[in-house]
Amino acid sequence: MYFLERGFEWSKTLITYEEATAKASNLQRNAGQKELDAPEGVSESVSDSTYDNASIYSYSDNCIDLRTPGDEKRGVITFFFSGIYGVILYAVITNTKMSIDHVIAGHGYHDKIPLTNADYFFSMLFPLFWMIVLGIFLKYTFHFTRLESFTARRIIVRFNRITRKVYLLRPKHLGGIRIMDWDKTEILIDKKMSELEGTGGFVILVWDKGDGVDLQGTPTDNIEVTFIGKPTRNASELLAFWEYIRRYMEEGPAAAPAPKKLICKFPWPWLSLKAAWGLDTSFFRQSELRVFVLLNLLLWPVILIHATGHWLSLLLCYEPKFPKAIEEAGR
């Protein structure tokens, strides 16, 4: 789920801010490479319409909370590693129980022959062996597991129009909480993108060093990036989605009305099934797209496995909350 965020945080460990800045200043486009025609800033309109993109958790006159792109891309890692952890843990419990029973009885189950010193040694060795296997496996795979489980259920990006700040609610290993300046936001969107180029796209916001602070008020010492909204179906949706956020912050709630339906945060199992299914009702209404419905029906066992892993991932995570100072900001 957190592949984008984890990848960006990992990339910051490979190169310093100064090196990245120098590299960017010397970078030249290749022949034929298209130049990104990004908005000049948050004040520039990019679309005549607005679209909430079904990406809003909460809405008020002061602020809106939005999702990030990878919410549906979770569950496979959890399902896979949970199975392996379960097998190893079962071996630990089974061998430990058998060893304790043998030691207490003082003989084997069937032959009633008294245990020797070697028998006592191996009775302790086998449970210890599986515990070591579990420990080694956790050591080298737990950081992959935390891409989906034993971490925050979601990253929330809050836009507060009163304080004119963007608040990033992230786990510590993914950058932590940041308070970024709205007016210094850089938007990585091509205003002239084709409809095809917008397929599967999402809003990317960037801030330079010092354009925000952490909870202690310390200025950021590197570039900050956040990804916003579920993947769109075309360029019109993507540009209209950013326009929705921009108008809310620049012009107010009247220019970007509340969506008819907000995203539910409670981990209902049918929501995981919906995320794994990955199709909306438009596929049923358009005959040329119904083939995708048929393909999904053929893949139903795989979808059920994905949905199970998705739900398990949600249950193994905690629901993140903004600190009190951020919750009360602008009220």
Contacts in CASP RR format, 6 or more apart in sequence:
PFRMAT RR
TARGET T0000
AUTHOR 0000-0000-0000
METHOD contacts of the structure
MODEL  1
MYFLERGFEWSKTLITYEEATAKASNLQRNAGQKELDAPEGVSESVSDST
YDNASIYSYSDNCIDLRTPGDEKRGVITFFFSGIYGVILYAVITNTKMSI
DHVIAGHGYHDKIPLTNADYFFSMLFPLFWMIVLGIFLKYTFHFTRLESF
TARRIIVRFNRITRKVYLLRPKHLGGIRIMDWDKTEILIDKKMSELEGTG
GFVILVWDKGDGVDLQGTPTDNIEVTFIGKPTRNASELLAFWEYIRRYME
EGPAAAPAPKKLICKFPWPWLSLKAAWGLDTSFFRQSELRVFVLLNLLLW
PVILIHATGHWLSLLLCYEPKFPKAIEEAGR
1 70 0 8 1.000
1 71 0 8 1.000
1 73 0 8 1.000
1 74 0 8 1.000
1 75 0 8 1.000
1 147 0 8 1.000
1 148 0 8 1.000
1 313 0 8 1.000
2 70 0 8 1.000
2 147 0 8 1.000
2 148 0 8 1.000
2 151 0 8 1.000
2 155 0 8 1.000
2 174 0 8 1.000
3 70 0 8 1.000
3 73 0 8 1.000
3 147 0 8 1.000
4 68 0 8 1.000
4 69 0 8 1.000
4 70 0 8 1.000
4 227 0 8 1.000
5 68 0 8 1.000
5 155 0 8 1.000
5 170 0 8 1.000
5 174 0 8 1.000
5 175 0 8 1.000
5 227 0 8 1.000
6 147 0 8 1.000
6 173 0 8 1.000
6 174 0 8 1.000
8 225 0 8 1.000
9 173 0 8 1.000
9 174 0 8 1.000
9 175 0 8 1.000
12 222 0 8 1.000
12 223 0 8 1.000
15 23 0 8 1.000
17 209 0 8 1.000
17 221 0 8 1.000
17 222 0 8 1.000
17 223 0 8 1.000
20 223 0 8 1.000
29 35 0 8 1.000
34 190 0 8 1.000
36 188 0 8 1.000
36 190 0 8 1.000
37 190 0 8 1.000
37 191 0 8 1.000
37 192 0 8 1.000
38 186 0 8 1.000
38 187 0 8 1.000
38 188 0 8 1.000
38 189 0 8 1.000
38 190 0 8 1.000
38 191 0 8 1.000
39 46 0 8 1.000
39 187 0 8 1.000
39 189 0 8 1.000
39 191 0 8 1.000
41 185 0 8 1.000
41 186 0 8 1.000
41 187 0 8 1.000
42 182 0 8 1.000
42 183 0 8 1.000
42 185 0 8 1.000
42 187 0 8 1.000
42 246 0 8 1.000
42 249 0 8 1.000
42 250 0 8 1.000
43 250 0 8 1.000
45 243 0 8 1.000
45 246 0 8 1.000
45 247 0 8 1.000
46 189 0 8 1.000
46 191 0 8 1.000
46 239 0 8 1.000
46 242 0 8 1.000
46 243 0 8 1.000
46 246 0 8 1.000
47 236 0 8 1.000
47 239 0 8 1.000
47 240 0 8 1.000
47 242 0 8 1.000
47 243 0 8 1.000
49 236 0 8 1.000
49 240 0 8 1.000
49 243 0 8 1.000
50 240 0 8 1.000
50 241 0 8 1.000
50 243 0 8 1.000
50 244 0 8 1.000
50 247 0 8 1.000
50 255 0 8 1.000
50 256 0 8 1.000
51 237 0 8 1.000
51 240 0 8 1.000
51 241 0 8 1.000
51 243 0 8 1.000
51 244 0 8 1.000
52 241 0 8 1.000
52 244 0 8 1.000
52 256 0 8 1.000
52 259 0 8 1.000
53 229 0 8 1.000
53 230 0 8 1.000
53 232 0 8 1.000
53 237 0 8 1.000
53 241 0 8 1.000
53 244 0 8 1.000
54 230 0 8 1.000
54 259 0 8 1.000
54 261 0 8 1.000
54 263 0 8 1.000
55 66 0 8 1.000
55 67 0 8 1.000
55 228 0 8 1.000
55 229 0 8 1.000
55 230 0 8 1.000
55 241 0 8 1.000
55 263 0 8 1.000
56 64 0 8 1.000
56 65 0 8 1.000
56 66 0 8 1.000
56 67 0 8 1.000
56 259 0 8 1.000
56 262 0 8 1.000
56 263 0 8 1.000
57 65 0 8 1.000
57 66 0 8 1.000
57 67 0 8 1.000
57 156 0 8 1.000
57 262 0 8 1.000
57 263 0 8 1.000
57 265 0 8 1.000
58 64 0 8 1.000
58 65 0 8 1.000
58 262 0 8 1.000
59 65 0 8 1.000
59 258 0 8 1.000
59 259 0 8 1.000
59 262 0 8 1.000
61 253 0 8 1.000
62 160 0 8 1.000
62 161 0 8 1.000
62 162 0 8 1.000
62 330 0 8 1.000
62 331 0 8 1.000
63 158 0 8 1.000
63 159 0 8 1.000
63 160 0 8 1.000
63 161 0 8 1.000
63 162 0 8 1.000
64 158 0 8 1.000
64 159 0 8 1.000
64 245 0 8 1.000
64 248 0 8 1.000
65 156 0 8 1.000
65 157 0 8 1.000
65 158 0 8 1.000
66 156 0 8 1.000
66 157 0 8 1.000
66 158 0 8 1.000
66 159 0 8 1.000
66 228 0 8 1.000
66 229 0 8 1.000
66 245 0 8 1.000
67 154 0 8 1.000
67 155 0 8 1.000
67 156 0 8 1.000
67 157 0 8 1.000
67 228 0 8 1.000
67 229 0 8 1.000
67 230 0 8 1.000
67 263 0 8 1.000
68 154 0 8 1.000
68 155 0 8 1.000
68 157 0 8 1.000
68 202 0 8 1.000
68 226 0 8 1.000
68 227 0 8 1.000
68 228 0 8 1.000
68 229 0 8 1.000
69 201 0 8 1.000
69 202 0 8 1.000
69 227 0 8 1.000
69 228 0 8 1.000
69 229 0 8 1.000
69 230 0 8 1.000
69 231 0 8 1.000
70 230 0 8 1.000
71 154 0 8 1.000
71 230 0 8 1.000
71 275 0 8 1.000
72 230 0 8 1.000
72 275 0 8 1.000
72 276 0 8 1.000
72 278 0 8 1.000
72 310 0 8 1.000
74 147 0 8 1.000
74 148 0 8 1.000
74 309 0 8 1.000
74 310 0 8 1.000
74 313 0 8 1.000
74 314 0 8 1.000
75 148 0 8 1.000
75 306 0 8 1.000
75 309 0 8 1.000
75 310 0 8 1.000
75 312 0 8 1.000
75 313 0 8 1.000
76 306 0 8 1.000
76 309 0 8 1.000
77 144 0 8 1.000
77 145 0 8 1.000
77 147 0 8 1.000
77 148 0 8 1.000
77 149 0 8 1.000
77 313 0 8 1.000
78 145 0 8 1.000
78 148 0 8 1.000
78 149 0 8 1.000
78 309 0 8 1.000
78 310 0 8 1.000
78 312 0 8 1.000
78 313 0 8 1.000
78 316 0 8 1.000
79 305 0 8 1.000
79 306 0 8 1.000
79 308 0 8 1.000
79 309 0 8 1.000
79 312 0 8 1.000
81 141 0 8 1.000
81 144 0 8 1.000
81 145 0 8 1.000
82 309 0 8 1.000
82 312 0 8 1.000
84 137 0 8 1.000
85 134 0 8 1.000
85 137 0 8 1.000
85 138 0 8 1.000
88 130 0 8 1.000
88 133 0 8 1.000
88 134 0 8 1.000
88 137 0 8 1.000
89 134 0 8 1.000
91 130 0 8 1.000
91 133 0 8 1.000
92 127 0 8 1.000
92 130 0 8 1.000
92 131 0 8 1.000
92 134 0 8 1.000
95 126 0 8 1.000
95 127 0 8 1.000
95 129 0 8 1.000
95 130 0 8 1.000
96 127 0 8 1.000
98 123 0 8 1.000
98 126 0 8 1.000
99 123 0 8 1.000
99 124 0 8 1.000
99 126 0 8 1.000
99 127 0 8 1.000
101 109 0 8 1.000
102 108 0 8 1.000
102 109 0 8 1.000
102 115 0 8 1.000
102 119 0 8 1.000
102 123 0 8 1.000
103 115 0 8 1.000
103 120 0 8 1.000
103 123 0 8 1.000
106 114 0 8 1.000
106 115 0 8 1.000
107 113 0 8 1.000
107 114 0 8 1.000
107 115 0 8 1.000
108 115 0 8 1.000
115 123 0 8 1.000
142 150 0 8 1.000
146 173 0 8 1.000
148 313 0 8 1.000
148 316 0 8 1.000
148 317 0 8 1.000
149 312 0 8 1.000
149 313 0 8 1.000
149 316 0 8 1.000
149 317 0 8 1.000
150 316 0 8 1.000
150 317 0 8 1.000
151 171 0 8 1.000
151 173 0 8 1.000
151 317 0 8 1.000
151 318 0 8 1.000
152 169 0 8 1.000
152 170 0 8 1.000
152 171 0 8 1.000
152 317 0 8 1.000
152 318 0 8 1.000
152 319 0 8 1.000
152 320 0 8 1.000
153 265 0 8 1.000
153 267 0 8 1.000
153 314 0 8 1.000
153 317 0 8 1.000
153 318 0 8 1.000
153 319 0 8 1.000
153 320 0 8 1.000
154 265 0 8 1.000
154 319 0 8 1.000
154 320 0 8 1.000
155 168 0 8 1.000
155 169 0 8 1.000
155 170 0 8 1.000
155 171 0 8 1.000
155 174 0 8 1.000
155 226 0 8 1.000
155 320 0 8 1.000
156 169 0 8 1.000
156 320 0 8 1.000
156 322 0 8 1.000
157 166 0 8 1.000
157 167 0 8 1.000
157 168 0 8 1.000
157 169 0 8 1.000
157 226 0 8 1.000
157 228 0 8 1.000
158 166 0 8 1.000
158 167 0 8 1.000
158 169 0 8 1.000
158 322 0 8 1.000
158 326 0 8 1.000
159 166 0 8 1.000
159 182 0 8 1.000
159 245 0 8 1.000
159 248 0 8 1.000
159 249 0 8 1.000
160 166 0 8 1.000
160 167 0 8 1.000
160 329 0 8 1.000
160 330 0 8 1.000
161 248 0 8 1.000
161 249 0 8 1.000
161 252 0 8 1.000
162 329 0 8 1.000
162 330 0 8 1.000
162 331 0 8 1.000
163 329 0 8 1.000
163 330 0 8 1.000
164 181 0 8 1.000
164 182 0 8 1.000
164 183 0 8 1.000
164 249 0 8 1.000
165 179 0 8 1.000
165 180 0 8 1.000
165 181 0 8 1.000
165 182 0 8 1.000
165 329 0 8 1.000
166 179 0 8 1.000
166 180 0 8 1.000
166 181 0 8 1.000
166 182 0 8 1.000
166 185 0 8 1.000
166 205 0 8 1.000
166 226 0 8 1.000
167 177 0 8 1.000
167 178 0 8 1.000
167 179 0 8 1.000
167 180 0 8 1.000
167 322 0 8 1.000
167 326 0 8 1.000
167 329 0 8 1.000
168 175 0 8 1.000
168 176 0 8 1.000
168 177 0 8 1.000
168 178 0 8 1.000
168 179 0 8 1.000
168 180 0 8 1.000
168 224 0 8 1.000
168 226 0 8 1.000
169 177 0 8 1.000
169 320 0 8 1.000
169 321 0 8 1.000
169 322 0 8 1.000
170 176 0 8 1.000
170 177 0 8 1.000
170 178 0 8 1.000
171 320 0 8 1.000
176 214 0 8 1.000
177 214 0 8 1.000
177 215 0 8 1.000
177 322 0 8 1.000
177 323 0 8 1.000
177 326 0 8 1.000
178 212 0 8 1.000
178 213 0 8 1.000
178 214 0 8 1.000
178 220 0 8 1.000
178 224 0 8 1.000
179 212 0 8 1.000
179 213 0 8 1.000
179 214 0 8 1.000
179 215 0 8 1.000
179 217 0 8 1.000
179 326 0 8 1.000
180 207 0 8 1.000
180 211 0 8 1.000
180 212 0 8 1.000
180 220 0 8 1.000
180 224 0 8 1.000
181 207 0 8 1.000
181 211 0 8 1.000
181 212 0 8 1.000
182 249 0 8 1.000
184 207 0 8 1.000
184 208 0 8 1.000
184 211 0 8 1.000
184 212 0 8 1.000
185 205 0 8 1.000
185 206 0 8 1.000
185 207 0 8 1.000
186 205 0 8 1.000
186 206 0 8 1.000
186 207 0 8 1.000
186 208 0 8 1.000
187 203 0 8 1.000
187 204 0 8 1.000
187 205 0 8 1.000
187 206 0 8 1.000
187 242 0 8 1.000
188 204 0 8 1.000
188 205 0 8 1.000
188 206 0 8 1.000
189 203 0 8 1.000
189 204 0 8 1.000
189 238 0 8 1.000
189 239 0 8 1.000
189 242 0 8 1.000
190 197 0 8 1.000
191 239 0 8 1.000
193 235 0 8 1.000
193 238 0 8 1.000
193 239 0 8 1.000
194 235 0 8 1.000
195 234 0 8 1.000
195 235 0 8 1.000
195 236 0 8 1.000
196 234 0 8 1.000
196 235 0 8 1.000
197 235 0 8 1.000
198 232 0 8 1.000
198 233 0 8 1.000
198 234 0 8 1.000
198 235 0 8 1.000
198 237 0 8 1.000
198 238 0 8 1.000
199 231 0 8 1.000
199 232 0 8 1.000
199 233 0 8 1.000
199 234 0 8 1.000
199 235 0 8 1.000
200 231 0 8 1.000
200 232 0 8 1.000
200 233 0 8 1.000
201 231 0 8 1.000
201 232 0 8 1.000
201 238 0 8 1.000
202 227 0 8 1.000
202 228 0 8 1.000
202 229 0 8 1.000
202 230 0 8 1.000
202 231 0 8 1.000
202 232 0 8 1.000
202 238 0 8 1.000
203 227 0 8 1.000
203 228 0 8 1.000
203 229 0 8 1.000
203 238 0 8 1.000
203 241 0 8 1.000
203 242 0 8 1.000
203 245 0 8 1.000
204 225 0 8 1.000
204 226 0 8 1.000
204 227 0 8 1.000
204 228 0 8 1.000
205 225 0 8 1.000
205 226 0 8 1.000
205 228 0 8 1.000
206 223 0 8 1.000
206 224 0 8 1.000
206 225 0 8 1.000
207 220 0 8 1.000
207 223 0 8 1.000
207 224 0 8 1.000
207 225 0 8 1.000
208 223 0 8 1.000
209 219 0 8 1.000
209 220 0 8 1.000
209 221 0 8 1.000
209 222 0 8 1.000
209 223 0 8 1.000
210 219 0 8 1.000
210 220 0 8 1.000
210 221 0 8 1.000
211 220 0 8 1.000
211 224 0 8 1.000
212 219 0 8 1.000
212 220 0 8 1.000
212 224 0 8 1.000
213 219 0 8 1.000
213 220 0 8 1.000
214 220 0 8 1.000
215 323 0 8 1.000
215 325 0 8 1.000
228 245 0 8 1.000
229 241 0 8 1.000
232 238 0 8 1.000
232 241 0 8 1.000
244 256 0 8 1.000
245 256 0 8 1.000
247 255 0 8 1.000
247 256 0 8 1.000
248 255 0 8 1.000
248 256 0 8 1.000
264 271 0 8 1.000
265 319 0 8 1.000
267 311 0 8 1.000
267 314 0 8 1.000
267 315 0 8 1.000
269 307 0 8 1.000
269 311 0 8 1.000
272 307 0 8 1.000
272 308 0 8 1.000
272 309 0 8 1.000
272 310 0 8 1.000
272 311 0 8 1.000
272 314 0 8 1.000
273 303 0 8 1.000
273 304 0 8 1.000
273 307 0 8 1.000
275 307 0 8 1.000
275 310 0 8 1.000
276 303 0 8 1.000
276 304 0 8 1.000
276 306 0 8 1.000
276 307 0 8 1.000
276 310 0 8 1.000
277 296 0 8 1.000
277 303 0 8 1.000
277 307 0 8 1.000
278 296 0 8 1.000
279 292 0 8 1.000
279 293 0 8 1.000
279 296 0 8 1.000
282 289 0 8 1.000
283 289 0 8 1.000
283 290 0 8 1.000
283 292 0 8 1.000
283 293 0 8 1.000
284 290 0 8 1.000
284 293 0 8 1.000
296 303 0 8 1.000
321 327 0 8 1.000
END
